[in-house]
């Protein structure tokens, strides 16, 4: 499993919970922590190259898209499409809430998720929750990479 995370604290927390030996090294500007079959790369997602993700068959975006301001989201969707091979499947979690621009986490409406990813992925809304105590509604999406890399 390959994970990309910008926050070193999140990686440290994950590794601590698993309580198994960790090896660390640096490659291509990323600080990499390896624990068994799990490799966590700490750094900027936009610096990840297709060669580094060529064998990714599945992906999970729990909080990357919703951490990005609107101006960066199209770049994110395009870069993800460049990284993962055709047929790769993923889950993406988005949230919507009142207060445009208030974030992160930013509100990413359903129609924006579809607009961002439909050019390169088959996009299916799997589940939409009820608003929580803060008025945030979480949606879970299935993304499947279409055809050849563009």
Number of C-alpha atoms within 10 A of each C-alpha: 13 16 16 18 17 14 12 13 11 12 18 12 10 11 18 12 8 10 9 9 10 15 10 12 10 11 8 11 12 19 14 22 20 17 17 11 8 13 17 23 26 21 18 13 17 10 11 18 13 16 9 12 15 12 13 15 16 17 18 15 16 13 16 19 24 21 17 18 16 15 8 11 19 17 13 18 19 15 17 20 23 19 19 25 22 17 16 18 19 18 18 21 21 25 22 19 20 12 9 10 13 11 13 13 19 22 26 24 14 16 8 14 20 17 12 18 20 17 14 21 22 15 21 14 16 11 11 15 11 10 13 10 7 8 12 17 18 18 19 18 21 17 24 25 25 19 11 11 12 8
